[in-house]
Structure formats: structure tokens, C-alpha cells
């Protein structure tokens, strides 16, 4: 009996390490069974929610597109006429004749490009310094960045306007670009990405003699490409659609971007001719839509980086 007891004890000790694995498999099996039982209902609910979201987003965009091809009388008819009969491209030609459309497009490209480059470069450099470099007061600087994220841009409009006007920068590109070049969001996003990089690779690069800048461009940035693409795309979209600050800084087509130009088009008449306005809206959306279609996969990877860990 003693021999049997010893054997049983040894078998119990050998079986003990396998229990967590069996427990995990049992839990996984239960979760899978529960998911399978609720699968059709959850799938239907998911598709219904997705359809509702697509409907809410797509219908206004579809209406804008159709309105841009309607004649003026068909826009105001009651009940609303969905399909333009006949379809006309007169709104697009009228758009380019009633306002200097291409001047506004040029200004949007200049402002968006300059502001986006400034935000991306400053965001990457500041995030690198706050994540992988050691210097006194680093935590305090990061707290200031987080605090800046909590302050809406509208709160700083009055003070920024007074400062820019005092410098004589109204109706200038620098008056629009410099106050918009804040990097709080980019710093926060890229810092989290840099902190999630494998520490072994960073230390190995440092042991191989990589300096701070070489470490950034040769090691850190190649591993952070999806997050950088997401940051760049979000920045470009925000700057292309920026309205309030350029509207306060610009009075005419010399520096005003396209969203402000569409406002001038809307205010030309006592009664707005929505056909050209909708045509301008469609043309303003196209560049960003094309850019997003090309980079959407990298953007999703960047935004979900670090969300799931093995």
C-alpha cells in the first residue's frame, strides 16, 4: 500500500503542471460553445448596427453628390426629388466662375502640406524624446502635453487671434500655419507606439553604437510605420478640413483655403444656390477620399497597434 501511495503521489505531482492547460482549454471550450450558441443573434445584431451606421454616414454624402448634379429648381422642390432629372454639370462650371476656385485649392494644398509636415516632424521628434531618451523633467513635459490635449482649440482662438493680429500676420500663410502646428495628439500617439517597441532591439542597436538620430531613423521609425501612416492621415484630413482659424485669418482668395472659399460662395447671394456649394463640397472631399482608400489598411494597423498582445 505504501508503494501504491508513493506512485499515486508521484502521478499527482506529475499531473499538477498540466492542470492550468486543461483549465484554459476548458474555459476556451466553454467560451467557444457560448459564442456558438449566441452566434446567429450576435451576427445579425452586428450586421444591423453596421447597416445603420453606413446608412447614417452614406445618405448625406449621397444626397450631396446628387444635389451637385441638380438644376436649381429641382433642389428646392417639395417633396424632395432624389434623382436629378435631367442631370447637369452646370453647377461645377458655375463653381469655377463665381469664385476663384483653383486659388482656394492652391491655398488648401499649401496650408495642409506645411502644417502636416510640421506636425508630423515635431510629433515624431517630441515623442521620441519623451519615450526613449532620458532627461530631467521628462514626466513634467509629458504632463503638459496631456494637459494640452484636454484644452479645446476654440478656447485659445481669442488669444491666438490677438497675438497674430499684433504681429501683422493676418491674411498670411504663417498666420494660419504656425498657430495650427501644435503636436499634442501626435506626441501622445507616437510616444505610445515607441514605448511598445521591443526593448531588446533598442538596446541591441545602442550596443552596436547607434546614436539617437540613427536609432530613430534606422530602427524606431521602420518598426513604427503603420502608426506613422495613421498619424499622417489623421493630420492631413484635419488640416484639409480646418475651417474656424483660417476663416478668422483670411479675407479673400490670397490665403483662404477651400472650406472658407465655399463659405464665400454660399454668401454671395441673398438666397444660397446650393448646387455650386454641393459641387464644391464634392470636389473638396475627393482628394481626402482617394488618400484614405489608398492608406486605410495601414491606418487601421497603426490605430490598433498594441491593442492585442500575445
N, C-alpha and C positions, 0 to 999 in steps of 0.2 A: 504493500500500500504506500509505503514511503517513496518507493521508486515511481509509482504512478503519480503520486502527488508532485514529485520533482518534475516529471515530464510535463504534467499539466501546467505547472507554474512556468516552465520554460516556454511552452507553447503560448501561454498567455502573454508573456513578455515579448515574444516574437510577433504576436498579433497586434500588440498595442500600437506600434507606429502606423499600422495600416488603417486604424480607425478614423483618423481625420480624412483620409482619402475616401473611405467608404461613406463617411458623413457628407462630404462635399458632393459625392456622386448622388447620394440620396436626395440632398437638397436640390441639386440641379435637375434630377428626375422629377421631383415634385413641382418645381417651377415650370419645367417644360410641360408637364401634364396640365398644370393650371393654365398656362398660356394656350395650350392646345384647346382646352375646354372653352376658354373665352375668346379664342381666335377669331371666329366669324364676326362676333359682335364688335370687338375692338377694331377689326379691319374695316367694317362698314362705317363705324364712327370716325375712323381716321380719314377715309375717303370722303365722307360727308363734310368734315371740317376743312379738308384740303379744297374741296369744290367750293365751299362758302368763301374761303379766303381768296381763291382765284377769281371768283365772281365779284367780290368787293373791289379787288385791285384792277381787274381787266375791264370791267364795264365802263368806268370813267375814261380809261385810256382809249377804248374802242369808240366811245362817244366823241372824244376829242378828234380822233382820226377821221371819223365820218363827217363831223361838222366842218373840218377843214376843206372838204370837197363839196359842201353845200352852197347853193346860191343864198344870197342874203335873206330873201323872203322865206325860204324853207327853214331857216334857223329858228324863226320866231313863230312858226305855225303851231296851232293847237288843234288836236293833240299832237304830241311830238312825232316828227317823221324821222324814223331811224335811218332808212337807206336814202341817200341823196338821189333824187330823180329830177333832172339829169345830173350826173356828177360833173363837176367843173374844177379846173385847176386855176381859175381866176384869182382865188384867194392867195395863192403862192406868188403869182406875178404882182399882185397888188401889195403884198407884203414887202417886196423888194423895192417898190416905187414910193410907198408912203413914208418909209423910214430908211435911213442908211443901214440896211440890214447887215451887209458884209463888214461895215465898220464895227458894228457891235460884236459880230462873230470874231473879228480880229482882236478886239479888246478882251473878250472872254478867253481866247486862247492864250494871250499874253498873261493875263492875271492868273488864270488857272495854272499855267505852266510854272510861272515864277513862284507862286505861293505853294504849290505842291512840292516843287523841288526843295524849297526852303524848309517846309515842314518835314519832309522825309529825311533830309540830311541831318537837320537838328534833332529830330526824334531818334534816329538811329544812334547818333553820337552821344546824346544825353542818356539814352537807355543803356548803352554800353558802359558808360562811366558809372552809372548808378547800380549796375549789376555785377560787373566783372572787375572793376578797378576799386582800389582801397584808398580812401582819402578822408580826412576829418570832416565831420558834418554831413556825411552822405545820407544818413537817415533823415536829417532835418530837411535837406534839399528834396528828398522824395516826398516828405510830408507836404511841402509847399506845392509840389506838382499835383498831388492828390487833392489838395485844397483848391487848386485852380480848376480841377475837373468839376468841382461842386458849384462853381460860380457860373451862372448863365451869361452868355455873351451879351445879352441885352442890358445887363446891369452896367457893363463897362462902356456902353456906347457913348454916353454923355461925356465922360471924362476923356475918352479917346478922341471924340469929335473936337472938344475944346483944345486938346493938345495939337492935333493935326491942323486945325484951322490957325492956331497961333504960329505954327511952323510954315504956314503958307502952302500946304500940300494939298489943298482941295483941288479937284479936277486934275490930279496927277496920279500916275501909276503907283509911285511909292506911298502915297497917302492911302491907297486902297490895300496894297500888298503887305506893308510892314505890320500894321495892326492885326492882320489876319494870320500872321506867321507863328502863332502860338503852337506849342508842341506837346501839351499836356497829355492828350489822348494817345498820340504816337509814342511818347515816352513810356506811358503805362503799359501799352500793348507790347512793345518790343522788349521792354525790361522783363516782363513775364516770360516771353519766349527765350530770352538769353539765359534766364535762371533755370529753365527746364532742359538746357543742353547738357549732354553727358560731361560730368566733371573730369572724368579720366582723359577725354580727348583734349580738353582745355589745358590740363596740367601737362600732358604729353607735349603739346605744342610749346608751352612755356619752357619745358626742359630742353626742347630742341633749339631754343634760342629765339623764338618768335617774340618780337616786341609788341607793344599794344596795338599799333596800327596794322601790322602784319597779321596778328592774331584776329583782329576784326575782319579784315578783308579776305584772308585766306582760309580761315577756319570757321568763325562765327557766322558770317553772312551766308556762305554756301549752305549751311545747315538750317538757316532761317528764311530761306527763300519763299516758301508759301505764306508765312506770316507777313513778310515784307510786301508781297503782292497784295495781300488783303489790306494792309495799311495804306499802300499807294492807291488802290482802287477806291477805298472809302474816302481818302483825302481828295482825289480828283473829282469824285461825284459831289462832295460837299462844296468844293470851291467853284465848280462849274455852276451849281445852283445857288450860290450865295447871292442874296438879294438886299438885305437891310443895309449893311455897311456900304456897299457900292452905290446904293440909291442915295444915301446921305452925302457921299463924297463926289458924286458926278452929276453934272447938269446937262450934258449933251453927249454927242457921239464921240467926242475926242477920247474919253476914257471909260465911258459907261459900258458894262458888259451886256450880254444878250438879255438876261432877265429884266434888267432895267429898261432896255430898249423896247421890249414888249409892253412895258408899262406906259412908255411914251406913246406907243401905237394905240393902246387902249384909250388914252386920254385925249386923243386928237379930236374926237367928235363929242358932241353932247350925248349922243346915243352910240354905244360901242358897237362897232361892226365886228362881231365875234369871229367871222370867217378868217380874216387875216391873222387875228390873235391866235386862233387854234392852229393855223398853218405854221405860225412861228413857234408855237409850243411843240408841234410835231418835229420840226427841224432842230429845235433845241434838245429834244430827247434823243434823237438818233445817235449822235456820237457816243453818249454815255451808254446807250443800249448795246451798241456794237462792241464797245470796250468790255462791258460786263459779260457779254456772250463769249468772248474770247478768254476771259480770265476767271470765269465763275468757278471752275474746278479748283484752281489754285487759291481763290479767295475762301472757299469752304474749308479746304485743308488748313489754311492759316488760322481761321477763326476757331477751328476745332482742335488745333494742336494742343496736346497736353490734357485734353478732356478725358481721354481713356488711356490708362496706363496698364501694362501687362504685369 
